[in-house]
Amino acid sequence: MKKNLYILMVLMSVVFGFTACSDDDEPIGTQNPETEVAGTYSGTWTKVLMNSSNEVQSTETANGTITVAANRQWVVDVTLNEAQPVIASVTSIIANCSGASETGYQITKYEESSKVSYGCVVEDGAMTFSFSKEEKEGRKTYTAVYTFEGVLNN
């Protein structure tokens, strides 16, 4: 009986010893996403101005660029270059950059002082960037929604 139990234990050890998991899937992206998204993107800026009832008051478009530079791991410097009349002046932000996912690299930043949330997706050399902020004209307050769609310059 002990001999049969011993043989059974050896067989089970052999069977479980040869059991293996499948190969791990290749990771998506890189551990240095900031270098993957770096570059200058050319495209079109759109600004939609809405009143407090979310009715569109005006829409403006302009050609422009966004420059992304690696800062340190997982962090990028984003420069929104002037694109009159949509982007009135050069604006620079330091933002977080996540590794690629199924929807591309994500660049995000929230500025508490101005209550502005920046969001960006970079996928296959194409960028979609957006943010919104409150703007005052006289005594009226509007919400301005800015979007940029462009491609990486080669």
Salt bridges, closest charged atoms under 4 A:
GLU112 OE2 - LYS115 NZ 2.96
GLU135 OE1 - LYS47 NZ 3.28
